[in-house]
Amino acid sequence: MTELLIKIDPENLPEPKFAKPGPERLIAGDPSFTTWAFDEGKSGRVKTGIWEATPGETHSIKGEIYEFCHILEGVVELSEVGKGTVTYRKGDSFVMKPGFVGVWKTIETIRKIYVVIE
């Protein structure tokens, strides 16, 4: 594998990073997050990896970030402010565009592949 070709392999994960939502983001529950970063790019503007969240509910605010997600396992409900709720499950893919503001509710522990462009 070269630096120009990165395999995102759920069976061969890099060292994980663990986190909890800040109090300003937490709505309900006690979710925890694990991130396996496969690539953060030379400029740091593009990031790829696998992210996992345990059940709970948080504010999701993308700001200027564009994020593609592909669900590997679990169930999540996303609610954009002023819009309805959408449910995503294993096998689903979606994009959160810059400016997205809403609620991320993990129903069943979720694991996703992500590509973030800042």
ZAMI-931368 format. One record per atom (N, C-alpha, C): residue in three letters; chain; atom name; x, z, y. Coordinates in steps of 0.2 Angstrom, whole numbers. Layout:
N
<r ALA; A; CA; <X; Z; Y>> ...
***
This chain:
118
<r MET; A; N; <4; 0; -6>> <r MET; A; CA; <0; 0; 0>> <r MET; A; C; <4; 0; 6>> <r THR; A; N; <3; -4; 11>> <r THR; A; CA; <6; -4; 17>> <r THR; A; C; <3; -1; 23>> <r GLU; A; N; <6; 0; 29>> <r GLU; A; CA; <2; 3; 34>> <r GLU; A; C; <-3; -1; 37>> <r LEU; A; N; <-3; -7; 35>> <r LEU; A; CA; <-8; -12; 38>> <r LEU; A; C; <-14; -13; 33>> <r LEU; A; N; <-14; -10; 27>> <r LEU; A; CA; <-19; -10; 22>> <r LEU; A; C; <-20; -3; 19>> <r ILE; A; N; <-25; 1; 21>> <r ILE; A; CA; <-26; 8; 19>> <r ILE; A; C; <-32; 8; 14>> <r LYS; A; N; <-31; 11; 8>> <r LYS; A; CA; <-37; 12; 3>> <r LYS; A; C; <-40; 19; 5>> <r ILE; A; N; <-47; 19; 5>> <r ILE; A; CA; <-50; 25; 6>> <r ILE; A; C; <-53; 27; -1>> <r ASP; A; N; <-49; 31; -4>> <r ASP; A; CA; <-51; 33; -11>> <r ASP; A; C; <-53; 40; -12>> <r PRO; A; N; <-60; 40; -13>> <r PRO; A; CA; <-63; 47; -14>> <r PRO; A; C; <-60; 51; -20>> <r GLU; A; N; <-56; 48; -25>> <r GLU; A; CA; <-53; 51; -30>> <r GLU; A; C; <-46; 53; -29>> <r ASN; A; N; <-43; 51; -23>> <r ASN; A; CA; <-36; 53; -22>> <r ASN; A; C; <-36; 54; -14>> <r LEU; A; N; <-38; 61; -13>> <r LEU; A; CA; <-39; 63; -6>> <r LEU; A; C; <-32; 66; -3>> <r PRO; A; N; <-31; 65; 3>> <r PRO; A; CA; <-25; 68; 7>> <r PRO; A; C; <-27; 75; 8>> <r GLU; A; N; <-22; 79; 11>> <r GLU; A; CA; <-23; 86; 13>> <r GLU; A; C; <-29; 87; 17>> <r PRO; A; N; <-34; 91; 15>> <r PRO; A; CA; <-40; 92; 19>> <r PRO; A; C; <-39; 97; 25>> <r LYS; A; N; <-43; 96; 30>> <r LYS; A; CA; <-44; 100; 36>> <r LYS; A; C; <-51; 103; 36>> <r PHE; A; N; <-51; 110; 38>> <r PHE; A; CA; <-57; 113; 37>> <r PHE; A; C; <-59; 115; 45>> <r ALA; A; N; <-66; 115; 46>> <r ALA; A; CA; <-69; 117; 52>> <r ALA; A; C; <-76; 120; 52>> <r LYS; A; N; <-78; 123; 57>> <r LYS; A; CA; <-85; 125; 58>> <r LYS; A; C; <-87; 122; 65>> <r PRO; A; N; <-94; 121; 66>> <r PRO; A; CA; <-96; 119; 72>> <r PRO; A; C; <-95; 125; 77>> <r GLY; A; N; <-94; 123; 84>> <r GLY; A; CA; <-93; 127; 89>> <r GLY; A; C; <-100; 130; 90>> <r PRO; A; N; <-101; 136; 94>> <r PRO; A; CA; <-107; 139; 95>> <r PRO; A; C; <-112; 135; 99>> <r GLU; A; N; <-109; 130; 103>> <r GLU; A; CA; <-113; 126; 108>> <r GLU; A; C; <-116; 120; 104>> <r ARG; A; N; <-113; 119; 98>> <r ARG; A; CA; <-116; 114; 93>> <r ARG; A; C; <-121; 116; 88>> <r LEU; A; N; <-120; 122; 86>> <r LEU; A; CA; <-124; 125; 80>> <r LEU; A; C; <-131; 126; 82>> <r ILE; A; N; <-136; 124; 78>> <r ILE; A; CA; <-143; 125; 79>> <r ILE; A; C; <-145; 130; 74>> <r ALA; A; N; <-144; 128; 67>> <r ALA; A; CA; <-146; 133; 62>> <r ALA; A; C; <-141; 132; 56>> <r GLY; A; N; <-142; 138; 52>> <r GLY; A; CA; <-138; 138; 46>> <r GLY; A; C; <-130; 140; 47>> <r ASP; A; N; <-126; 139; 42>> <r ASP; A; CA; <-119; 141; 43>> <r ASP; A; C; <-115; 135; 40>> <r PRO; A; N; <-116; 129; 43>> <r PRO; A; CA; <-112; 123; 40>> <r PRO; A; C; <-105; 124; 41>> <r SER; A; N; <-101; 121; 36>> <r SER; A; CA; <-94; 120; 36>> <r SER; A; C; <-92; 113; 35>> <r PHE; A; N; <-86; 111; 38>> <r PHE; A; CA; <-84; 104; 38>> <r PHE; A; C; <-77; 103; 35>> <r THR; A; N; <-77; 98; 31>> <r THR; A; CA; <-70; 96; 28>> <r THR; A; C; <-69; 89; 29>> <r THR; A; N; <-63; 88; 32>> <r THR; A; CA; <-61; 81; 33>> <r THR; A; C; <-54; 79; 30>> <r TRP; A; N; <-55; 73; 27>> <r TRP; A; CA; <-49; 70; 23>> <r TRP; A; C; <-47; 64; 27>> <r ALA; A; N; <-42; 65; 32>> <r ALA; A; CA; <-40; 59; 36>> <r ALA; A; C; <-36; 54; 33>> <r PHE; A; N; <-38; 48; 32>> <r PHE; A; CA; <-34; 43; 29>> <r PHE; A; C; <-29; 39; 34>> <r ASP; A; N; <-32; 39; 40>> <r ASP; A; CA; <-28; 35; 45>> <r ASP; A; C; <-31; 37; 52>> <r GLU; A; N; <-26; 38; 56>> <r GLU; A; CA; <-28; 40; 63>> <r GLU; A; C; <-25; 34; 68>> <r GLY; A; N; <-23; 29; 65>> <r GLY; A; CA; <-20; 24; 70>> <r GLY; A; C; <-15; 26; 74>> <r LYS; A; N; <-11; 21; 76>> <r LYS; A; CA; <-5; 22; 81>> <r LYS; A; C; <-7; 25; 87>> <r SER; A; N; <-13; 22; 90>> <r SER; A; CA; <-15; 24; 97>> <r SER; A; C; <-20; 30; 96>> <r GLY; A; N; <-22; 32; 90>> <r GLY; A; CA; <-27; 37; 90>> <r GLY; A; C; <-34; 36; 91>> <r ARG; A; N; <-35; 29; 93>> <r ARG; A; CA; <-42; 27; 95>> <r ARG; A; C; <-46; 25; 89>> <r VAL; A; N; <-43; 23; 84>> <r VAL; A; CA; <-47; 22; 78>> <r VAL; A; C; <-45; 27; 72>> <r LYS; A; N; <-50; 30; 69>> <r LYS; A; CA; <-49; 35; 64>> <r LYS; A; C; <-53; 33; 58>> <r THR; A; N; <-50; 34; 52>> <r THR; A; CA; <-54; 33; 46>> <r THR; A; C; <-53; 39; 41>> <r GLY; A; N; <-58; 40; 37>> <r GLY; A; CA; <-57; 45; 32>> <r GLY; A; C; <-64; 47; 28>> <r ILE; A; N; <-63; 53; 25>> <r ILE; A; CA; <-69; 55; 22>> <r ILE; A; C; <-71; 62; 25>> <r TRP; A; N; <-77; 63; 26>> <r TRP; A; CA; <-80; 69; 29>> <r TRP; A; C; <-85; 72; 25>> <r GLU; A; N; <-85; 79; 25>> <r GLU; A; CA; <-90; 83; 21>> <r GLU; A; C; <-93; 88; 25>> <r ALA; A; N; <-100; 89; 24>> <r ALA; A; CA; <-103; 95; 28>> <r ALA; A; C; <-108; 98; 23>> <r THR; A; N; <-108; 105; 23>> <r THR; A; CA; <-113; 109; 20>> <r THR; A; C; <-119; 109; 24>> <r PRO; A; N; <-125; 111; 20>> <r PRO; A; CA; <-131; 112; 24>> <r PRO; A; C; <-131; 116; 30>> <r GLY; A; N; <-135; 113; 35>> <r GLY; A; CA; <-135; 116; 42>> <r GLY; A; C; <-137; 111; 47>> <r GLU; A; N; <-138; 113; 53>> <r GLU; A; CA; <-141; 109; 58>> <r GLU; A; C; <-137; 110; 65>> <r THR; A; N; <-134; 104; 67>> <r THR; A; CA; <-130; 104; 73>> <r THR; A; C; <-132; 99; 78>> <r HIS; A; N; <-130; 100; 84>> <r HIS; A; CA; <-131; 95; 90>> <r HIS; A; C; <-126; 89; 88>> <r SER; A; N; <-128; 83; 89>> <r SER; A; CA; <-123; 77; 88>> <r SER; A; C; <-123; 74; 95>> <r ILE; A; N; <-117; 74; 98>> <r ILE; A; CA; <-116; 70; 104>> <r ILE; A; C; <-110; 66; 104>> <r LYS; A; N; <-111; 59; 104>> <r LYS; A; CA; <-106; 54; 103>> <r LYS; A; C; <-102; 53; 109>> <r GLY; A; N; <-104; 54; 115>> <r GLY; A; CA; <-101; 52; 121>> <r GLY; A; C; <-99; 45; 121>> <r GLU; A; N; <-92; 43; 121>> <r GLU; A; CA; <-90; 36; 121>> <r GLU; A; C; <-88; 34; 114>> <r ILE; A; N; <-89; 38; 109>> <r ILE; A; CA; <-87; 37; 102>> <r ILE; A; C; <-92; 32; 98>> <r TYR; A; N; <-89; 27; 95>> <r TYR; A; CA; <-93; 23; 90>> <r TYR; A; C; <-91; 25; 83>> <r GLU; A; N; <-96; 26; 79>> <r GLU; A; CA; <-95; 29; 72>> <r GLU; A; C; <-99; 25; 67>> <r PHE; A; N; <-95; 22; 62>> <r PHE; A; CA; <-98; 19; 56>> <r PHE; A; C; <-98; 24; 51>> <r CYS; A; N; <-103; 25; 47>> <r CYS; A; CA; <-104; 30; 41>> <r CYS; A; C; <-106; 27; 35>> <r HIS; A; N; <-104; 28; 29>> <r HIS; A; CA; <-106; 26; 23>> <r HIS; A; C; <-107; 32; 19>> <r ILE; A; N; <-113; 34; 16>> <r ILE; A; CA; <-114; 40; 13>> <r ILE; A; C; <-112; 40; 5>> <r LEU; A; N; <-108; 44; 3>> <r LEU; A; CA; <-105; 44; -4>> <r LEU; A; C; <-110; 49; -8>> <r GLU; A; N; <-112; 54; -5>> <r GLU; A; CA; <-117; 59; -8>> <r GLU; A; C; <-120; 63; -3>> <r GLY; A; N; <-126; 66; -5>> <r GLY; A; CA; <-130; 70; -1>> <r GLY; A; C; <-135; 67; 3>> <r VAL; A; N; <-138; 71; 7>> <r VAL; A; CA; <-144; 69; 11>> <r VAL; A; C; <-143; 72; 18>> <r VAL; A; N; <-144; 68; 23>> <r VAL; A; CA; <-144; 70; 30>> <r VAL; A; C; <-150; 67; 34>> <r GLU; A; N; <-153; 71; 39>> <r GLU; A; CA; <-158; 68; 43>> <r GLU; A; C; <-155; 68; 50>> <r LEU; A; N; <-156; 62; 53>> <r LEU; A; CA; <-153; 62; 60>> <r LEU; A; C; <-159; 60; 65>> <r SER; A; N; <-159; 64; 70>> <r SER; A; CA; <-165; 63; 75>> <r SER; A; C; <-161; 62; 82>> <r GLU; A; N; <-163; 56; 85>> <r GLU; A; CA; <-160; 54; 91>> <r GLU; A; C; <-165; 57; 96>> <r VAL; A; N; <-163; 60; 102>> <r VAL; A; CA; <-167; 63; 107>> <r VAL; A; C; <-172; 58; 109>> <r GLY; A; N; <-179; 60; 109>> <r GLY; A; CA; <-184; 55; 111>> <r GLY; A; C; <-186; 50; 105>> <r LYS; A; N; <-183; 51; 99>> <r LYS; A; CA; <-185; 46; 94>> <r LYS; A; C; <-187; 50; 88>> <r GLY; A; N; <-189; 47; 82>> <r GLY; A; CA; <-191; 50; 76>> <r GLY; A; C; <-185; 52; 72>> <r THR; A; N; <-186; 55; 66>> <r THR; A; CA; <-181; 57; 62>> <r THR; A; C; <-180; 51; 56>> <r VAL; A; N; <-173; 50; 55>> <r VAL; A; CA; <-171; 45; 50>> <r VAL; A; C; <-167; 49; 44>> <r THR; A; N; <-169; 48; 38>> <r THR; A; CA; <-165; 51; 32>> <r THR; A; C; <-161; 46; 29>> <r TYR; A; N; <-154; 48; 28>> <r TYR; A; CA; <-149; 44; 25>> <r TYR; A; C; <-147; 48; 18>> <r ARG; A; N; <-146; 44; 13>> <r ARG; A; CA; <-144; 46; 6>> <r ARG; A; C; <-138; 42; 4>> <r LYS; A; N; <-136; 44; -2>> <r LYS; A; CA; <-130; 41; -6>> <r LYS; A; C; <-132; 33; -6>> <r GLY; A; N; <-126; 30; -4>> <r GLY; A; CA; <-127; 22; -4>> <r GLY; A; C; <-129; 19; 3>> <r ASP; A; N; <-132; 24; 8>> <r ASP; A; CA; <-134; 21; 14>> <r ASP; A; C; <-128; 21; 19>> <r SER; A; N; <-128; 16; 24>> <r SER; A; CA; <-123; 15; 29>> <r SER; A; C; <-127; 15; 36>> <r PHE; A; N; <-124; 17; 41>> <r PHE; A; CA; <-127; 17; 48>> <r PHE; A; C; <-121; 18; 53>> <r VAL; A; N; <-123; 16; 59>> <r VAL; A; CA; <-119; 17; 65>> <r VAL; A; C; <-122; 21; 70>> <r MET; A; N; <-118; 25; 73>> <r MET; A; CA; <-120; 29; 79>> <r MET; A; C; <-116; 26; 85>> <r LYS; A; N; <-119; 24; 89>> <r LYS; A; CA; <-116; 20; 95>> <r LYS; A; C; <-114; 25; 101>> <r PRO; A; N; <-110; 23; 105>> <r PRO; A; CA; <-108; 28; 111>> <r PRO; A; C; <-115; 29; 115>> <r GLY; A; N; <-115; 36; 117>> <r GLY; A; CA; <-121; 38; 120>> <r GLY; A; C; <-126; 41; 116>> <r PHE; A; N; <-125; 41; 109>> <r PHE; A; CA; <-130; 44; 104>> <r PHE; A; C; <-130; 52; 106>> <r VAL; A; N; <-136; 55; 107>> <r VAL; A; CA; <-137; 62; 107>> <r VAL; A; C; <-143; 64; 103>> <r GLY; A; N; <-142; 68; 98>> <r GLY; A; CA; <-147; 70; 94>> <r GLY; A; C; <-145; 76; 90>> <r VAL; A; N; <-149; 77; 84>> <r VAL; A; CA; <-148; 82; 79>> <r VAL; A; C; <-146; 79; 72>> <r TRP; A; N; <-140; 82; 70>> <r TRP; A; CA; <-138; 81; 63>> <r TRP; A; C; <-140; 87; 58>> <r LYS; A; N; <-144; 85; 54>> <r LYS; A; CA; <-147; 90; 49>> <r LYS; A; C; <-145; 89; 42>> <r THR; A; N; <-140; 92; 39>> <r THR; A; CA; <-138; 91; 32>> <r THR; A; C; <-142; 95; 28>> <r ILE; A; N; <-146; 91; 24>> <r ILE; A; CA; <-151; 94; 19>> <r ILE; A; C; <-147; 96; 12>> <r GLU; A; N; <-143; 91; 10>> <r GLU; A; CA; <-139; 92; 4>> <r GLU; A; C; <-132; 91; 6>> <r THR; A; N; <-127; 95; 4>> <r THR; A; CA; <-120; 94; 5>> <r THR; A; C; <-119; 86; 5>> <r ILE; A; N; <-116; 84; 11>> <r ILE; A; CA; <-115; 77; 12>> <r ILE; A; C; <-108; 75; 12>> <r ARG; A; N; <-106; 69; 9>> <r ARG; A; CA; <-99; 67; 10>> <r ARG; A; C; <-100; 59; 12>> <r LYS; A; N; <-96; 58; 17>> <r LYS; A; CA; <-96; 51; 20>> <r LYS; A; C; <-90; 48; 21>> <r ILE; A; N; <-89; 41; 20>> <r ILE; A; CA; <-83; 38; 23>> <r ILE; A; C; <-85; 36; 30>> <r TYR; A; N; <-80; 37; 35>> <r TYR; A; CA; <-81; 36; 42>> <r TYR; A; C; <-76; 32; 45>> <r VAL; A; N; <-78; 28; 50>> <r VAL; A; CA; <-73; 24; 54>> <r VAL; A; C; <-75; 26; 61>> <r VAL; A; N; <-71; 29; 65>> <r VAL; A; CA; <-72; 31; 72>> <r VAL; A; C; <-68; 27; 77>> <r ILE; A; N; <-71; 24; 82>> <r ILE; A; CA; <-67; 21; 87>> <r ILE; A; C; <-69; 25; 94>> <r GLU; A; N; <-64; 27; 97>> <r GLU; A; CA; <-64; 31; 103>> <r GLU; A; C; <-63; 27; 109>> 
***
